[in-house]
Amino acid sequence: MKRSMPWLIVCLLSWSGLVLASEQPATGVDYDGRQITNLDELLNAVRETRRQEKQLQQRREREFLNARNRQKALLEQAKRDFRIAQKDNNPLQKITELNAAEIKKLKQQLETRKQEMGDVYSIFNEFSGDLATVLNGSMTAVEFPDRSEQLQQLANRERLASITDMENLWLLLQEDMTATAKIKPLTVPVVATDGMTEMAAVTRAGAFTAFSNGRFLRYIPEVGELLALERQPAGRFQAAIADYEEAAAGELTRITVDPSGGSLLGLLSYTPDLRERIEQGGLVGMIILGLGALGVAITLWRLGYLSWVYNKIRRQQRNIHQPSDNNPLGRVILQAQQHSEGALQQSDKGEALQYTLDEAVLVEVPSLERGHNFIKLLAAISPLLGLLGTVTGMILTFQAISLFGSGDPKLMASGISQALVTTVLGLVVAIPLLFGHSLVSSLSRNMIQRLDEQSAGLMAEHMGADDNILPR
């Protein structure tokens, strides 16, 4: 500080000189306003100016030194005050440091507690939300209509859950578990097939199945109501619940349980029945069934006719000496008798009788084999028509794929159903027709064989007789 004082004074004096020089008039006039006319006056003016500047600089220097001394005194006073305050504040500083360490420790404990409580809060909210979804989707919700609101309040709670909230949540869960284990009759609203809601007596089997008046119901979680199925599943399922409703109290019975809460029964209800399966076959399926019905009718007609003729022939065999024209065997025998009575030459009588018997048997063959080839034809055509339906069904399937793509399988279901159903129908028709054809053919062959045997017997008897074919 002392080393830089001369330079500072020089700078201040130079600056004041510049100021004074700038304030002096440049037109030859001194500070007193006198006109300078010669060099002596100029020299005196310069000296006077120099003297005044020196006085001004000295005054400023005294002011500067006084200000510096005052600042130095203030600085010393401030240092003395600081040392005094520091001596007074040393015990407080230690206390402050101890308090700061304690505050830091408490803050760490607070953060740990907040994290633990935050985990409880998040876990409770997550669990209550999941439980609300499960219980609202359970069939037991129809028995507790106010439960949904309680679950919603617990799931949407913004503050930290209390012990009472946790106990309430546990109580709701225990209540649902108890209700799920019971088969309980209820009177609750049921949405009928026409869309109208009415109170009905319902039997709820846990959270699995609900039925009323022998008809299954389906629980709709979105509205919290039971819906009557427009189409019921197979009769064996309905028979089970009908037996349960008719059973006496305490009687052990079987019941249909749907673990999906009615979804499986709903899908089973849309399983196509026989009529719908037939309709899936389309026109080709109808043709197959028509031909099959025609073939079955012809088969039954031929079975009835051949059975009737077979019985007639058996009765005729038991009474061979009294032939009747109401059966093929009787007609063959009558034809042989007529030939024997009308024969003229004994030498060719046997050969003529042989021809007569062959002709009589051949006459009876068409009536015994009528329609058999047609049955066989129908049995052969049915699988071919099934194959035709398969091809047309696949064509429809590929047309649907080309138009709408393969994203939705339902668009291809119609063509695939036709392809499969027609194949099944063709086989279902062909198999019984083949059995029927085999049966009627074997029956007709059996009767034709009997006619041939009786003809051979008649011929043998004729060869051993003299006059008549039949013994008198």
C-alpha positions as CSV (number, residue, x, y, z in Angstrom):
1,M,0.0,0.0,0.0
2,K,2.8,2.5,0.9
3,R,4.9,1.5,-2.1
4,S,2.0,2.4,-4.5
5,M,1.2,5.8,-2.9
6,P,3.7,8.0,-4.9
7,W,2.5,6.7,-8.2
8,L,-1.1,7.3,-7.2
9,I,-0.3,10.9,-6.2
10,V,1.5,11.5,-9.5
11,C,-1.4,10.2,-11.4
12,L,-3.9,12.4,-9.5
13,L,-1.7,15.5,-10.0
14,S,-1.3,14.8,-13.7
15,W,-5.1,14.4,-14.0
16,S,-5.8,17.7,-12.2
17,G,-3.3,19.4,-14.4
18,L,-5.0,18.2,-17.4
19,V,-8.3,19.3,-16.1
20,L,-7.0,22.8,-15.3
21,A,-5.3,23.0,-18.7
22,S,-8.6,22.1,-20.4
23,E,-10.4,24.8,-18.4
24,Q,-7.8,27.6,-19.3
25,P,-8.9,29.7,-22.2
26,A,-6.8,29.2,-25.4
27,T,-7.2,32.7,-26.6
28,G,-4.3,34.3,-24.5
29,V,-6.4,35.1,-21.3
30,D,-5.1,34.0,-17.8
31,Y,-7.2,32.7,-14.9
32,D,-8.0,36.2,-13.7
33,G,-9.5,37.1,-17.0
34,R,-6.6,39.4,-18.0
35,Q,-5.4,39.6,-21.5
36,I,-1.9,38.2,-22.1
37,T,0.0,40.4,-24.4
38,N,3.7,39.4,-23.9
39,L,5.9,36.6,-22.7
40,D,6.4,38.0,-19.2
41,E,2.7,37.9,-18.6
42,L,2.6,34.4,-20.0
43,L,5.3,33.3,-17.7
44,N,3.6,34.8,-14.7
45,A,0.4,33.2,-15.7
46,V,2.1,29.8,-16.0
47,R,3.7,30.2,-12.6
48,E,0.4,31.3,-11.0
49,T,-1.3,28.3,-12.5
50,R,1.4,26.0,-11.3
51,R,1.1,27.4,-7.7
52,Q,-2.7,27.0,-7.7
53,E,-2.4,23.4,-9.0
54,K,0.1,22.6,-6.3
55,Q,-2.2,23.9,-3.7
56,L,-5.1,21.9,-5.1
57,Q,-3.0,18.7,-5.2
58,Q,-1.9,19.1,-1.6
59,R,-5.4,19.7,-0.5
60,R,-6.6,16.6,-2.3
61,E,-3.7,14.5,-0.9
62,R,-4.6,15.6,2.6
63,E,-8.2,14.5,2.0
64,F,-7.1,11.2,0.5
65,L,-4.8,10.5,3.4
66,N,-7.5,11.4,5.9
67,A,-10.0,9.0,4.1
68,R,-7.4,6.3,4.1
69,N,-6.7,6.6,7.8
70,R,-10.4,6.6,8.5
71,Q,-10.8,3.3,6.4
72,K,-7.8,1.8,8.2
73,A,-9.3,2.6,11.5
74,L,-12.7,1.1,10.5
75,L,-10.9,-2.0,9.2
76,E,-9.1,-2.4,12.5
77,Q,-12.3,-1.9,14.4
78,A,-14.1,-4.5,12.3
79,K,-11.3,-7.0,12.9
80,R,-11.5,-6.4,16.6
81,D,-15.2,-6.9,16.5
82,F,-14.8,-10.1,14.4
83,R,-12.3,-11.5,16.9
84,I,-14.7,-10.7,19.8
85,A,-17.7,-12.3,17.9
86,Q,-15.6,-15.3,17.0
87,K,-14.7,-15.9,20.6
88,D,-18.4,-15.6,21.6
89,N,-19.6,-17.9,18.7
90,N,-17.2,-20.8,19.1
91,P,-19.5,-22.7,21.5
92,L,-22.5,-22.0,19.3
93,Q,-20.6,-23.3,16.2
94,K,-20.0,-26.6,17.9
95,I,-23.6,-26.9,18.8
96,T,-24.5,-25.9,15.2
97,E,-22.3,-28.6,13.8
98,L,-23.8,-31.2,16.2
99,N,-27.3,-30.1,15.2
100,A,-26.4,-30.3,11.5
101,A,-25.1,-33.9,12.0
102,E,-28.3,-34.8,13.9
103,I,-30.5,-33.2,11.2
104,K,-28.7,-35.2,8.5
105,K,-29.2,-38.4,10.5
106,L,-32.9,-37.7,11.0
107,K,-33.3,-36.9,7.3
108,Q,-31.8,-40.3,6.4
109,Q,-34.2,-42.0,8.8
110,L,-37.1,-40.0,7.3
111,E,-36.2,-41.0,3.8
112,T,-36.0,-44.6,4.8
113,R,-39.4,-44.5,6.5
114,K,-40.9,-42.7,3.6
115,Q,-39.5,-45.3,1.2
116,E,-40.9,-48.1,3.4
117,M,-44.3,-46.4,3.7
118,G,-44.2,-45.7,-0.1
119,D,-43.8,-49.4,-0.8
120,V,-46.7,-50.2,1.4
121,Y,-48.8,-47.5,-0.4
122,S,-47.9,-48.8,-3.8
123,I,-48.4,-52.4,-2.9
124,F,-51.7,-51.7,-1.3
125,N,-52.9,-49.7,-4.3
126,E,-51.7,-52.4,-6.8
127,F,-53.3,-55.2,-4.8
128,S,-56.6,-53.4,-4.2
129,G,-56.8,-52.6,-7.9
130,D,-56.2,-56.2,-9.0
131,L,-58.6,-57.5,-6.4
132,A,-61.2,-55.0,-7.5
133,T,-60.9,-56.3,-11.1
134,V,-61.1,-60.0,-10.0
135,L,-64.0,-59.5,-7.6
136,N,-66.0,-57.4,-10.1
137,G,-65.5,-60.1,-12.7
138,S,-66.6,-62.8,-10.3
139,M,-70.2,-64.2,-10.4
140,T,-70.5,-63.6,-6.7
141,A,-70.8,-59.9,-7.4
142,V,-74.5,-60.3,-8.0
143,E,-74.9,-61.2,-4.4
144,F,-73.0,-58.2,-3.1
145,P,-74.0,-55.2,-5.3
146,D,-72.4,-52.6,-3.0
147,R,-69.0,-54.4,-3.0
148,S,-67.9,-52.7,-6.3
149,E,-68.2,-49.2,-4.8
150,Q,-66.1,-50.2,-1.7
151,L,-63.4,-51.7,-3.8
152,Q,-63.3,-48.6,-6.0
153,Q,-62.9,-46.4,-3.0
154,L,-60.0,-48.5,-1.6
155,A,-58.3,-48.7,-5.0
156,N,-58.5,-44.9,-5.7
157,R,-57.4,-43.8,-2.2
158,E,-54.7,-41.1,-2.5
159,R,-53.5,-41.1,1.1
160,L,-51.6,-43.8,2.8
161,A,-53.8,-46.8,3.6
162,S,-54.6,-47.3,7.3
163,I,-55.0,-50.5,9.2
164,T,-58.8,-50.2,8.9
165,D,-58.5,-50.0,5.1
166,M,-56.3,-53.1,5.0
167,E,-58.8,-55.0,7.3
168,N,-61.7,-53.9,5.0
169,L,-59.8,-55.2,2.0
170,W,-59.0,-58.5,3.7
171,L,-62.7,-58.8,4.8
172,L,-63.9,-58.4,1.2
173,L,-61.5,-61.1,0.0
174,Q,-62.6,-63.5,2.8
175,E,-66.2,-62.8,2.0
176,D,-65.7,-63.7,-1.6
177,M,-63.8,-66.9,-0.8
178,T,-66.7,-67.9,1.5
179,A,-69.3,-67.2,-1.1
180,T,-67.4,-69.0,-3.8
181,A,-67.5,-72.3,-1.8
182,K,-71.3,-72.3,-1.7
183,I,-74.3,-73.3,-3.9
184,K,-76.8,-70.6,-3.0
185,P,-80.3,-69.7,-4.2
186,L,-80.7,-66.0,-4.9
187,T,-83.3,-63.6,-6.2
188,V,-81.5,-61.1,-8.4
189,P,-82.1,-59.2,-11.6
190,V,-81.7,-61.2,-14.8
191,V,-81.6,-59.8,-18.3
192,A,-83.9,-61.9,-20.5
193,T,-83.4,-62.7,-24.2
194,D,-85.6,-59.8,-25.2
195,G,-83.5,-57.3,-23.3
196,M,-85.9,-56.8,-20.4
197,T,-84.6,-57.0,-16.8
198,E,-86.7,-58.9,-14.3
199,M,-86.2,-60.4,-10.9
200,A,-85.8,-64.2,-11.0
201,A,-84.9,-67.0,-8.7
202,V,-81.3,-68.0,-9.5
203,T,-79.1,-70.8,-8.2
204,R,-75.4,-69.8,-8.1
205,A,-72.9,-72.6,-7.9
206,G,-69.9,-70.7,-6.5
207,A,-68.3,-68.4,-9.0
208,F,-68.7,-70.9,-11.8
209,T,-72.3,-71.5,-12.9
210,A,-75.7,-69.8,-12.5
211,F,-79.0,-71.2,-13.8
212,S,-82.7,-70.4,-13.4
213,N,-85.7,-72.6,-14.4
214,G,-83.5,-75.2,-16.1
215,R,-81.6,-72.6,-18.2
216,F,-78.1,-71.5,-17.9
217,L,-77.2,-67.8,-17.2
218,R,-74.0,-65.9,-18.0
219,Y,-72.5,-63.2,-15.8
220,I,-71.6,-59.9,-17.6
221,P,-68.9,-58.2,-15.6
222,E,-69.3,-54.8,-17.4
223,V,-72.8,-54.3,-16.1
224,G,-72.7,-56.7,-13.1
225,E,-75.8,-58.6,-14.2
226,L,-76.8,-62.1,-15.2
227,L,-77.8,-62.7,-18.9
228,A,-80.1,-65.5,-20.1
229,L,-78.4,-67.3,-22.9
230,E,-80.3,-67.1,-26.1
231,R,-79.1,-70.6,-27.1
232,Q,-78.6,-73.2,-24.5
233,P,-75.9,-75.9,-24.6
234,A,-76.5,-79.6,-25.3
235,G,-79.4,-81.3,-23.6
236,R,-77.2,-83.4,-21.2
237,F,-76.0,-80.2,-19.5
238,Q,-79.6,-78.9,-19.1
239,A,-80.7,-82.3,-17.9
240,A,-78.1,-82.1,-15.1
241,I,-79.4,-78.8,-13.7
242,A,-83.0,-79.9,-14.1
243,D,-82.2,-82.9,-12.0
244,Y,-80.6,-80.7,-9.4
245,E,-83.6,-78.3,-9.2
246,E,-86.0,-81.3,-8.9
247,A,-83.9,-83.1,-6.3
248,A,-85.0,-83.1,-2.7
249,A,-83.1,-81.2,0.0
250,G,-80.0,-83.1,1.0
251,E,-80.0,-85.5,-2.0
252,L,-76.7,-86.0,-3.7
253,T,-77.0,-85.0,-7.4
254,R,-74.7,-84.0,-10.2
255,I,-74.4,-80.4,-11.5
256,T,-72.7,-78.8,-14.5
257,V,-69.9,-76.5,-13.5
258,D,-68.2,-74.0,-15.9
259,P,-64.8,-73.0,-14.5
260,S,-64.8,-70.0,-16.9
261,G,-67.8,-68.4,-15.3
262,G,-70.2,-69.2,-18.2
263,S,-67.9,-68.5,-21.1
264,L,-67.5,-72.2,-22.1
265,L,-71.2,-72.8,-21.8
266,G,-71.8,-69.8,-24.0
267,L,-69.4,-71.2,-26.6
268,L,-71.0,-74.6,-26.4
269,S,-74.4,-73.0,-26.9
270,Y,-73.2,-71.8,-30.3
271,T,-72.1,-75.3,-31.3
272,P,-74.1,-76.0,-34.5
273,D,-76.8,-78.7,-34.2
274,L,-77.6,-81.3,-36.8
275,R,-79.8,-79.0,-38.9
276,E,-77.2,-76.2,-38.9
277,R,-74.5,-78.7,-39.9
278,I,-76.6,-79.8,-42.8
279,E,-77.1,-76.2,-43.9
280,Q,-73.3,-75.7,-43.8
281,G,-73.1,-78.3,-46.6
282,G,-74.9,-76.1,-49.0
283,L,-76.6,-77.3,-52.2
284,V,-74.2,-80.2,-52.6
285,G,-75.0,-81.4,-49.1
286,M,-78.7,-81.3,-49.8
287,I,-78.3,-83.3,-52.9
288,I,-76.2,-85.9,-51.0
289,L,-78.9,-86.2,-48.3
290,G,-81.6,-86.4,-50.9
291,L,-79.9,-89.2,-52.7
292,G,-79.1,-90.9,-49.4
293,A,-82.7,-90.7,-48.4
294,L,-83.8,-92.2,-51.7
295,G,-81.2,-95.0,-51.4
296,V,-82.4,-95.7,-47.8
297,A,-86.0,-95.8,-48.9
298,I,-85.2,-98.2,-51.8
299,T,-83.1,-100.3,-49.4
300,L,-85.9,-100.5,-46.9
301,W,-88.5,-101.3,-49.6
302,R,-86.3,-104.0,-51.0
303,L,-85.6,-105.5,-47.5
304,G,-89.3,-105.5,-46.8
305,Y,-90.2,-107.0,-50.1
306,L,-87.5,-109.7,-50.0
307,S,-88.3,-110.6,-46.4
308,W,-91.9,-111.0,-47.4
309,V,-91.0,-113.2,-50.4
310,Y,-88.5,-115.2,-48.3
311,N,-91.2,-116.0,-45.8
312,K,-93.5,-117.1,-48.7
313,I,-90.8,-119.3,-50.1
314,R,-90.2,-121.0,-46.7
315,R,-93.9,-121.7,-46.3
316,Q,-94.0,-123.1,-49.8
317,Q,-91.1,-125.4,-49.0
318,R,-92.9,-126.8,-46.1
319,N,-95.9,-127.5,-48.4
320,I,-94.1,-128.4,-51.6
321,H,-96.9,-130.6,-53.0
322,Q,-99.4,-127.8,-53.0
323,P,-97.8,-125.0,-55.0
324,S,-99.2,-121.5,-55.0
325,D,-98.7,-118.7,-57.4
326,N,-98.1,-116.0,-54.6
327,N,-94.4,-116.8,-54.4
328,P,-91.6,-117.5,-56.8
329,L,-91.1,-121.2,-55.8
330,G,-94.7,-121.9,-56.2
331,R,-94.8,-120.3,-59.6
332,V,-91.7,-122.3,-60.7
333,I,-93.4,-125.6,-59.6
334,L,-96.7,-124.7,-61.3
335,Q,-94.7,-123.9,-64.5
336,A,-93.1,-127.3,-64.3
337,Q,-96.4,-129.1,-63.8
338,Q,-98.0,-127.3,-66.8
339,H,-95.1,-128.3,-68.9
340,S,-95.3,-131.9,-67.8
341,E,-99.0,-132.1,-68.6
342,G,-98.6,-130.6,-72.0
343,A,-95.5,-132.6,-73.1
344,L,-96.1,-134.9,-76.2
345,Q,-92.9,-136.8,-76.7
346,Q,-91.4,-138.7,-73.8
347,S,-88.0,-138.7,-75.3
348,D,-87.4,-134.9,-75.1
349,K,-89.5,-134.4,-72.1
350,G,-86.6,-134.1,-69.7
351,E,-84.7,-131.6,-71.7
352,A,-87.7,-129.5,-72.3
353,L,-88.5,-129.5,-68.6
354,Q,-84.9,-128.3,-67.9
355,Y,-85.5,-125.4,-70.2
356,T,-88.8,-124.7,-68.7
357,L,-87.4,-124.6,-65.1
358,D,-84.5,-122.4,-66.2
359,E,-86.9,-120.0,-67.8
360,A,-89.2,-119.9,-64.8
361,V,-86.3,-119.1,-62.5
362,L,-85.0,-116.4,-64.9
363,V,-88.4,-114.9,-64.9
364,E,-88.3,-114.5,-61.1
365,V,-84.8,-113.1,-61.0
366,P,-85.5,-109.5,-62.1
367,S,-88.2,-109.1,-59.4
368,L,-85.8,-110.4,-56.8
369,E,-82.9,-108.1,-57.9
370,R,-84.8,-105.0,-58.8
371,G,-83.2,-101.8,-57.6
372,H,-80.1,-103.4,-56.2
373,N,-77.8,-101.8,-58.8
374,F,-79.4,-98.4,-58.2
375,I,-78.6,-98.7,-54.5
376,K,-75.0,-99.6,-55.4
377,L,-74.9,-96.6,-57.7
378,L,-76.1,-94.2,-55.0
379,A,-73.5,-95.6,-52.6
380,A,-70.8,-94.9,-55.2
381,I,-72.0,-91.4,-56.2
382,S,-72.3,-90.1,-52.6
383,P,-68.5,-89.9,-51.9
384,L,-68.0,-88.4,-55.3
385,L,-70.5,-85.7,-54.5
386,G,-68.8,-85.2,-51.1
387,L,-65.5,-84.7,-53.0
388,L,-67.3,-82.2,-55.3
389,G,-68.5,-80.3,-52.2
390,T,-65.0,-80.3,-50.8
391,V,-63.6,-78.7,-54.0
392,T,-66.3,-76.1,-54.2
393,G,-65.9,-75.3,-50.5
394,M,-62.1,-74.8,-51.0
395,I,-62.9,-72.6,-54.0
396,L,-65.1,-70.4,-51.8
397,T,-62.3,-70.3,-49.1
398,F,-59.7,-69.1,-51.6
399,Q,-62.1,-66.5,-53.0
400,A,-62.6,-65.1,-49.5
401,I,-58.8,-65.1,-48.9
402,S,-58.2,-63.2,-52.2
403,L,-60.9,-60.6,-51.4
404,F,-60.4,-60.0,-47.6
405,G,-57.1,-61.6,-46.8
406,S,-56.3,-64.2,-44.2
407,G,-56.6,-61.9,-41.2
408,D,-60.0,-63.0,-40.1
409,P,-60.6,-66.8,-40.0
410,K,-64.4,-66.3,-39.8
411,L,-64.4,-65.2,-43.4
412,M,-63.0,-68.6,-44.4
413,A,-65.1,-70.7,-42.0
414,S,-68.0,-70.9,-44.4
415,G,-66.1,-72.5,-47.3
416,I,-64.1,-74.8,-45.0
417,S,-67.3,-75.9,-43.3
418,Q,-68.9,-76.7,-46.6
419,A,-65.8,-78.7,-47.7
420,L,-65.7,-80.8,-44.6
421,V,-69.5,-81.2,-44.1
422,T,-70.0,-82.4,-47.7
423,T,-67.2,-85.0,-47.3
424,V,-68.8,-86.2,-44.1
425,L,-72.2,-86.4,-45.6
426,G,-70.9,-88.3,-48.6
427,L,-69.3,-90.9,-46.4
428,V,-72.3,-91.1,-44.0
429,V,-74.6,-91.8,-46.9
430,A,-72.3,-94.2,-48.7
431,I,-71.5,-96.5,-45.8
432,P,-75.1,-97.5,-44.8
433,L,-76.0,-97.8,-48.5
434,L,-73.1,-100.2,-49.1
435,F,-74.3,-102.3,-46.1
436,G,-77.9,-102.1,-47.4
437,H,-76.8,-103.2,-50.9
438,S,-74.9,-106.1,-49.5
439,L,-77.8,-107.2,-47.4
440,V,-80.4,-107.1,-50.1
441,S,-78.1,-108.7,-52.6
442,S,-77.2,-111.5,-50.3
443,L,-80.9,-112.0,-49.5
444,S,-81.9,-112.1,-53.2
445,R,-79.0,-114.4,-54.0
446,N,-80.1,-116.7,-51.2
447,M,-83.6,-116.9,-52.7
448,I,-82.4,-117.4,-56.2
449,Q,-80.1,-120.2,-55.0
450,R,-83.1,-121.8,-53.3
451,L,-85.0,-121.6,-56.6
452,D,-82.1,-123.2,-58.4
453,E,-81.9,-126.0,-55.7
454,Q,-85.6,-126.7,-56.0
455,S,-85.4,-126.7,-59.8
456,A,-82.6,-129.2,-59.6
457,G,-84.7,-131.3,-57.1
458,L,-87.6,-131.2,-59.5
459,M,-85.5,-132.2,-62.4
460,A,-84.0,-135.1,-60.4
461,E,-87.4,-136.2,-59.3
462,H,-88.6,-136.0,-62.9
463,M,-85.8,-138.1,-64.1
464,G,-86.7,-140.8,-61.6
465,A,-90.5,-140.7,-62.3
466,D,-92.4,-142.2,-65.1
467,D,-95.4,-140.1,-65.5
468,N,-95.6,-137.0,-63.2
469,I,-93.1,-134.6,-61.9
470,L,-94.6,-134.7,-58.4
471,P,-95.5,-137.8,-56.6
472,R,-99.3,-138.3,-56.2
